[in-house]
C-alpha cells in the first residue's frame, strides 16, 4: 500500500444518531466543531440523521409501502381524468350548440 495517500489524523469521535440519541464512539478523520462529554472525556461530536440503530432496514421495522394506497391513488387519478374529460366534452357540446344557434339565427335573418 502507498504510505502517503492514507490519512494519519485518526482520532476518537462520537457519532450521535439524531432520531433516537444512540451514540457510537469510533475512530475517524472527520472534522467537526462540536464536542460532547462522554465517560469523563471530551470527544468531537458528529450528528447524523440516520444510523443502523434507527434505519428501518436494520431495526427490522422495515415499512412496506402501502400498495393499496398506490392503487387508490391510481384510481383517484383515473377518476379525476375521466371527470375532466367529461367536463371538456360537455363544454365542447355546449359550445357547438351555441354556434349552431348563432348560425340558425343568422340564416333566419336572411
Residue frames as a rotation matrix with the C-alpha (Angstrom) as fourth column:
UNK 1
0.579 0.815 0.000 0.00
0.815 -0.579 0.000 0.00
0.000 0.000 -1.000 0.00
UNK 2
-0.093 -0.570 0.816 1.13
0.445 -0.757 -0.478 3.53
0.891 0.319 0.324 -0.63
UNK 3
-0.345 -0.149 -0.927 2.08
0.939 -0.051 -0.341 5.30
0.003 -0.988 0.157 2.58
UNK 4
-0.955 -0.193 -0.226 1.42
0.215 -0.973 -0.079 8.90
-0.205 -0.124 0.971 1.58
UNK 5
-0.661 0.739 0.133 -2.21
-0.157 -0.309 0.938 8.61
0.734 0.599 0.320 0.43
UNK 6
0.068 0.703 -0.708 -3.76
0.703 0.470 0.534 7.40
0.708 -0.534 -0.462 3.70
UNK 7
0.425 0.127 0.897 -4.75
-0.343 -0.894 0.289 9.97
0.838 -0.430 -0.336 6.35
UNK 8
-0.383 -0.632 -0.674 -2.81
0.484 0.484 -0.729 9.94
0.787 -0.606 0.120 9.57
UNK 9
-0.814 0.100 0.572 -5.09
-0.437 -0.754 -0.490 12.17
0.383 -0.649 0.658 11.66
UNK 10
-0.036 0.795 -0.605 -7.39
0.229 0.596 0.770 9.47
0.973 -0.110 -0.203 13.02
UNK 11
-0.895 -0.143 0.423 -8.85
-0.368 -0.301 -0.880 10.27
0.253 -0.943 0.216 16.42
UNK 12
-0.687 0.698 -0.202 -11.75
0.722 0.623 -0.301 9.05
-0.084 -0.353 -0.932 18.53
UNK 13
-0.859 0.504 0.089 -15.01
-0.440 -0.815 0.377 10.72
0.263 0.285 0.922 17.54
UNK 14
-0.622 0.751 0.222 -18.60
0.227 0.444 -0.867 10.33
-0.749 -0.489 -0.447 18.74
UNK 15
-0.858 0.514 -0.007 -21.33
-0.111 -0.171 0.979 9.86
0.502 0.841 0.204 16.14
UNK 16
-0.753 0.657 0.031 -24.79
-0.009 0.036 -0.999 10.62
-0.658 -0.753 -0.021 17.54
UNK 17
-0.689 0.630 0.359 -27.99
0.637 0.290 0.715 9.49
0.346 0.721 -0.601 15.83
UNK 18
-0.918 0.335 0.212 -30.48
-0.377 -0.902 -0.209 12.38
0.121 -0.272 0.955 15.94
UNK 19
-0.163 0.919 -0.358 -33.50
-0.394 0.273 0.878 10.06
0.905 0.284 0.317 15.66
UNK 20
0.714 0.477 -0.513 -33.00
0.177 0.586 0.791 8.04
0.677 -0.656 0.334 18.82
UNK 21
0.729 -0.428 0.534 -29.91
-0.670 -0.607 0.428 9.53
0.141 -0.670 -0.729 20.52
UNK 22
0.894 -0.438 0.091 -27.71
0.409 0.884 0.226 6.46
-0.179 -0.165 0.970 20.07
UNK 23
0.630 -0.759 -0.161 -24.01
-0.733 -0.650 0.200 7.23
-0.256 -0.008 -0.967 20.48
UNK 24
0.884 -0.465 0.050 -21.14
0.448 0.811 -0.375 5.48
0.134 0.354 0.926 18.68
UNK 25
0.583 -0.797 -0.156 -17.53
-0.528 -0.518 0.673 6.01
-0.617 -0.310 -0.723 19.74
UNK 26
0.731 -0.342 0.591 -15.19
0.614 0.708 -0.350 5.22
-0.299 0.618 0.727 16.88
UNK 27
-0.277 -0.875 -0.397 -12.09
0.364 -0.478 0.799 6.47
-0.889 0.077 0.451 15.11
UNK 28
0.605 0.476 0.639 -12.48
0.780 -0.191 -0.596 8.94
-0.162 0.859 -0.486 12.28
UNK 29
-0.611 -0.790 0.053 -10.78
0.774 -0.581 0.253 11.78
-0.169 0.196 0.966 10.43
UNK 30
0.169 0.772 0.612 -13.98
0.797 -0.473 0.376 13.84
0.580 0.424 -0.696 10.10
UNK 31
-0.875 -0.469 0.122 -13.64
0.344 -0.779 -0.524 17.47
0.341 -0.417 0.843 11.12
UNK 32
0.234 0.971 -0.040 -16.21
0.697 -0.138 0.704 18.98
0.678 -0.193 -0.710 13.49
UNK 33
-0.456 -0.359 0.815 -16.55
-0.198 -0.851 -0.486 21.99
0.868 -0.382 0.317 15.75
UNK 34
0.494 0.718 0.491 -18.92
-0.693 -0.015 0.720 20.43
0.525 -0.696 0.490 18.29
UNK 35
-0.707 -0.664 -0.244 -17.77
-0.334 0.617 -0.712 18.38
0.623 -0.422 -0.658 21.29
UNK 36
0.529 0.848 -0.018 -19.50
-0.432 0.288 0.855 16.13
0.730 -0.445 0.519 23.79
UNK 37
-0.364 -0.549 0.752 -18.63
-0.931 0.186 -0.314 14.82
0.033 -0.815 -0.579 27.25
UNK 38
0.641 0.527 -0.558 -18.73
-0.524 0.832 0.185 11.01
0.561 0.174 0.809 27.31
UNK 39
0.791 -0.260 -0.554 -17.49
0.496 0.802 0.332 8.76
0.359 -0.537 0.763 30.11
UNK 40
0.653 -0.491 -0.577 -15.43
0.410 -0.411 0.814 11.56
-0.637 -0.768 -0.067 31.61
UNK 41
-0.519 -0.841 0.154 -13.68
0.574 -0.209 0.792 12.50
-0.634 0.500 0.591 28.36
UNK 42
0.273 0.534 -0.800 -14.42
-0.323 -0.732 -0.600 15.18
-0.906 0.422 -0.027 25.76
UNK 43
-0.427 -0.329 0.842 -14.76
0.612 0.581 0.537 13.96
-0.666 0.745 -0.047 22.18
UNK 44
-0.871 0.201 -0.449 -15.56
-0.456 -0.672 0.583 15.66
-0.185 0.712 0.677 18.87
UNK 45
-0.281 0.872 0.400 -19.27
0.139 0.450 -0.882 15.19
-0.950 -0.192 -0.248 18.02
UNK 46
-0.945 0.128 -0.302 -20.75
-0.319 -0.138 0.938 14.39
0.079 0.982 0.172 14.62
UNK 47
-0.273 0.928 0.255 -24.55
-0.362 0.147 -0.921 14.36
-0.891 -0.344 0.296 14.39
UNK 48
-0.994 0.007 -0.109 -26.08
-0.096 0.419 0.903 12.01
0.052 0.908 -0.416 11.84
UNK 49
-0.345 0.938 -0.022 -29.71
-0.936 -0.342 0.081 11.86
0.068 0.049 0.996 10.76
UNK 50
0.804 0.592 -0.059 -29.91
-0.590 0.806 0.055 8.09
0.080 -0.009 0.997 10.46
UNK 51
-0.406 -0.910 0.081 -27.75
-0.913 0.401 -0.075 5.17
0.036 -0.105 -0.994 11.51
UNK 52
-0.627 0.127 -0.768 -28.06
-0.141 0.952 0.272 1.41
0.766 0.279 -0.579 11.83
UNK 53
-0.907 0.291 -0.303 -29.84
0.385 0.283 -0.879 1.87
-0.170 -0.914 -0.369 15.16
UNK 54
-0.333 0.834 -0.440 -32.68
-0.184 -0.515 -0.837 3.88
-0.925 -0.198 0.325 13.59
UNK 55
-0.619 0.099 -0.779 -32.79
-0.786 -0.075 0.614 2.77
0.002 0.992 0.124 9.96
UNK 56
0.348 0.890 0.295 -35.89
-0.875 0.421 -0.240 0.60
-0.337 -0.175 0.925 9.36
UNK 57
0.505 -0.196 -0.840 -33.92
-0.497 0.730 -0.469 -1.97
0.705 0.655 0.272 7.37
UNK 58
-0.495 -0.828 -0.263 -31.52
-0.194 0.401 -0.896 -2.67
0.847 -0.392 -0.358 10.24
UNK 59
-0.697 0.267 0.665 -34.08
-0.711 -0.136 -0.690 -2.42
-0.094 -0.954 0.284 13.05
UNK 60
-0.920 0.380 0.095 -36.42
0.389 0.915 0.112 -4.97
-0.044 0.140 -0.989 11.48
UNK 61
-0.123 0.899 -0.420 -39.22
0.394 -0.344 -0.852 -2.41
-0.911 -0.271 -0.312 11.40
UNK 62
-0.957 -0.283 0.054 -38.98
0.148 -0.321 0.936 -2.01
-0.248 0.904 0.349 7.67
UNK 63
-0.153 0.936 -0.316 -42.07
-0.261 -0.347 -0.901 -0.24
-0.953 -0.055 0.298 6.47
UNK 64
-0.597 0.064 0.800 -43.66
0.715 0.496 0.494 -1.82
-0.365 0.866 -0.342 3.45
UNK 65
-0.931 0.250 -0.267 -45.00
-0.332 -0.885 0.327 0.79
-0.155 0.393 0.906 1.11
UNK 66
-0.262 0.930 0.258 -48.77
-0.105 0.239 -0.965 0.70
-0.959 -0.280 0.035 1.13
UNK 67
-0.950 -0.082 0.301 -49.60
0.265 0.294 0.918 -0.98
-0.164 0.952 -0.257 -2.15
UNK 68
-0.064 0.995 0.076 -53.29
0.989 0.074 -0.128 -0.41
-0.133 0.067 -0.989 -1.57
UNK 69
0.246 0.080 -0.966 -52.53
0.257 -0.966 -0.014 3.29
-0.935 -0.245 -0.258 -1.26
UNK 70
-0.771 -0.572 -0.280 -50.85
-0.158 -0.254 0.954 3.21
-0.617 0.780 0.106 -4.64
UNK 71
-0.705 0.581 0.407 -53.87
0.703 0.494 0.512 1.54
0.096 0.647 -0.756 -6.19
UNK 72
0.255 0.829 -0.497 -56.19
0.851 -0.437 -0.291 4.08
-0.458 -0.349 -0.818 -4.57
UNK 73
-0.137 -0.390 -0.910 -54.06
-0.077 -0.912 0.403 6.93
-0.988 0.125 0.095 -5.89
UNK 74
-0.967 -0.229 0.114 -54.14
0.073 0.181 0.981 5.43
-0.246 0.956 -0.158 -9.38
UNK 75
-0.329 0.924 0.194 -57.92
0.942 0.308 0.133 5.00
0.063 0.227 -0.972 -9.24
UNK 76
0.294 0.413 -0.862 -58.35
0.542 -0.815 -0.205 8.57
-0.787 -0.407 -0.464 -7.99
UNK 77
-0.560 -0.562 -0.609 -56.19
-0.215 -0.611 0.762 9.89
-0.800 0.557 0.221 -10.86
UNK 78
-0.910 0.251 0.329 -58.15
0.412 0.467 0.782 7.85
0.043 0.848 -0.529 -13.38
UNK 79
0.018 0.978 -0.209 -61.46
0.981 -0.057 -0.184 9.06
-0.192 -0.202 -0.960 -11.96
UNK 80
0.118 -0.051 -0.992 -60.27
0.176 -0.982 0.071 12.68
-0.977 -0.183 -0.106 -12.00
UNK 81
-0.852 -0.472 -0.224 -59.10
-0.153 -0.185 0.971 12.30
-0.500 0.862 0.085 -15.62
UNK 82
-0.636 0.695 0.335 -62.45
0.762 0.496 0.416 10.80
0.123 0.520 -0.845 -16.60
UNK 83
0.275 0.748 -0.604 -64.36
0.796 -0.529 -0.293 13.64
-0.538 -0.400 -0.741 -14.93
UNK 84
-0.230 -0.452 -0.862 -62.13
-0.109 -0.868 0.484 16.22
-0.967 0.205 0.151 -16.61
UNK 85
-0.975 -0.112 0.192 -62.71
0.159 0.253 0.954 14.57
-0.156 0.961 -0.229 -19.98
UNK 86
-0.222 0.970 0.094 -66.48
0.975 0.220 0.035 14.57
0.014 0.100 -0.995 -19.42
UNK 87
0.268 0.281 -0.921 -66.38
0.444 -0.885 -0.141 18.25
-0.855 -0.371 -0.362 -18.47
UNK 88
-0.643 -0.564 -0.518 -64.40
-0.227 -0.505 0.833 19.08
-0.732 0.653 0.197 -21.62
UNK 89
-0.848 0.390 0.359 -66.85
0.522 0.504 0.688 17.08
0.088 0.771 -0.631 -23.72
UNK 90
0.121 0.938 -0.326 -69.82
0.947 -0.207 -0.244 18.86
-0.297 -0.279 -0.913 -22.12
UNK 91
0.034 -0.194 -0.980 -68.20
0.067 -0.978 0.196 22.25
-0.997 -0.073 -0.021 -22.69
UNK 92
-0.912 -0.398 -0.103 -67.46
-0.095 -0.039 0.995 21.38
-0.400 0.916 -0.003 -26.32
UNK 93
-0.522 0.803 0.288 -71.04
0.846 0.447 0.289 20.18
0.103 0.395 -0.913 -26.84
UNK 94
0.284 0.621 -0.730 -72.41
0.708 -0.650 -0.277 23.35
-0.647 -0.439 -0.624 -25.27
UNK 95
-0.338 -0.510 -0.791 -70.14
-0.168 -0.794 0.584 25.50
-0.926 0.330 0.183 -27.45
UNK 96
-0.975 -0.022 0.223 -71.16
0.205 0.310 0.928 23.65
-0.089 0.950 -0.298 -30.62
UNK 97
-0.116 0.993 0.001 -74.85
0.988 0.115 -0.101 24.10
-0.101 -0.011 -0.995 -29.71
UNK 98
0.243 0.153 -0.958 -74.31
0.297 -0.952 -0.077 27.84
-0.923 -0.266 -0.277 -29.24
UNK 99
-0.732 -0.572 -0.370 -72.51
-0.207 -0.331 0.921 28.03
-0.649 0.750 0.124 -32.56
UNK 100
-0.765 0.513 0.389 -75.38
0.637 0.515 0.574 26.19
0.094 0.687 -0.720 -34.28
UNK 101
0.198 0.866 -0.459 -77.91
0.874 -0.368 -0.317 28.53
-0.444 -0.338 -0.830 -32.68
UNK 102
-0.113 -0.329 -0.938 -75.97
-0.069 -0.939 0.337 31.57
-0.991 0.103 0.083 -33.92
UNK 103
-0.966 -0.255 0.044 -75.85
0.004 0.154 0.988 30.11
-0.259 0.955 -0.148 -37.42
UNK 104
-0.404 0.894 0.194 -79.61
0.914 0.385 0.128 29.42
0.040 0.229 -0.973 -37.31
UNK 105
0.253 0.459 -0.852 -80.33
0.538 -0.799 -0.270 32.99
-0.804 -0.390 -0.449 -36.13
UNK 106
-0.484 -0.521 -0.704 -78.23
-0.290 -0.663 0.690 34.41
-0.826 0.538 0.170 -38.96
UNK 107
-0.962 0.144 0.231 -79.91
0.272 0.462 0.844 32.17
0.014 0.875 -0.483 -41.54
UNK 108
-0.079 0.987 -0.141 -83.39
0.972 0.045 -0.229 33.19
-0.220 -0.155 -0.963 -40.22
UNK 109
0.036 0.022 -0.999 -82.50
0.162 -0.987 -0.016 36.88
-0.986 -0.161 -0.039 -40.62
UNK 110
-0.839 -0.441 -0.318 -81.70
-0.238 -0.228 0.944 36.41
-0.489 0.868 0.087 -44.27
